[in-house]
Amino acid sequence: MSSLPFDLLAGRVGANPLSPAEIKRYARHLIMPEVAMVGQARLKASRVLCIGAGGLGSPLALYIAAAGVGTIGLVDFDVVDVSNLQRQIIHATPDVGRPKIDSAQEKLQALNPDLKVERFEYPINSENALDIFAGYDVIVDGTDNFPTRYLVNDACVLLGKPNVYGSIFRFDGQASVFFPPHGPCYRCLYPEPPPPDLVPNCAEGGVLGILPGAIGVIQATETVKLILGVGKPLIGRLMLYDALDMTFREMKVRKNPKCPICGPNPTITGLIDYEEFCGVRGGEAAPEGASDVEGSITPLELKAKIDRGQRPFILDVRNPEEIAICRIAGSTVIPLPELPARLGELDPSVPIVVHCKSGMRSAKAIALLKEAGFSKLSNLTGGILAWSKDVDPSLPTY
């Protein structure tokens, strides 16, 4: 049946494993020549690993479960937060506080009781990824951080597994299928990770709640096509989606002959330390409440200074739309993009406490201020989120 140069399920599909109930459930598939009985049997025999049960993982897992994928592995160790519900449609308001993997499994098996869910309620890492990935036909990356993306890529290349990639930010999305030797890998497109202080995540920059639905459904579509062996997968192609302009563009991705893992002379032959590789060892922002970072000040320490009448100059480098949500009383707002042009508004002789939402942008601001000759600087650990938690719970968080 396969029209592709590979068969992910070679030798694993019986002649007619569908029950009468399954034939009724998948009737709209069975009358399509590209699927038919044999294709639905392939879906039933397939095993797909979904890394993440959040924004991308929600539509992805729901649609491949509905399509009849027999076994879905779920990797997630987070809990449902109310801020997730704007985009993570597999979870609902009563699930807030529950492990995402519990909530996701419940919804998936309610949708398709024949589905088998395999749970991995812990992070994938260099020690366990190869063992976990080896048992699946397709790996779908629904994560939002670079160390995991490179880990997923390298494990897939070493095992010869297709990596169905998706990425979202604000109104923009990307999707592709990385599958050496049939096409390039993620490292061919992005040989080096960006500096961690230059890439805001969705928690810092935001994301349109509908966007992960669009990209997650594309990932689900590519997954089903790979299993069926039909169509033209996004191998060697990067699809770029702009929700504001409602445009889809395609960029060709070619194999890099010098790729360190899928090239002819690989230098990476095993999994490495991906946090070190991506430069995020120790974290992009200090955990809330931490005070062991040079130049940091905790919310409680700042509050104590204020109570003693030693109020420093508090500089808020968040964007105007964030200021409209909440603000530390008496702070001065200069959004980070405007800071280089507005340094003259600041007094280098006065102690300055810089804060943002959680600590990442304020760290960038401090680096910029140091280069400009400022020295009396402190970064508010955990940002305004930690201030709300530890000092002023009346401030809304976002």
PyMOL commands that set and color helices and strands:
alter all, ss='L'
color gray80, all
select helices_A, chain A and resi 20-25+27-30+36-45+57-67+82-86+93-95+100-111+129-133+146-159+186-189+196-198+202-205+211-228+274-277+299-307+320-323+336-345+360-371+383-390
alter helices_A, ss='H'
color red, helices_A
select strands_A, chain A and resi 47-51+71-75+116-120+138-141+163-169+172-178+237-242+247-252+296-297+313-316+332-333+352-355+377-380
alter strands_A, ss='S'
color yellow, strands_A
deselect
rebuild
show_as cartoon
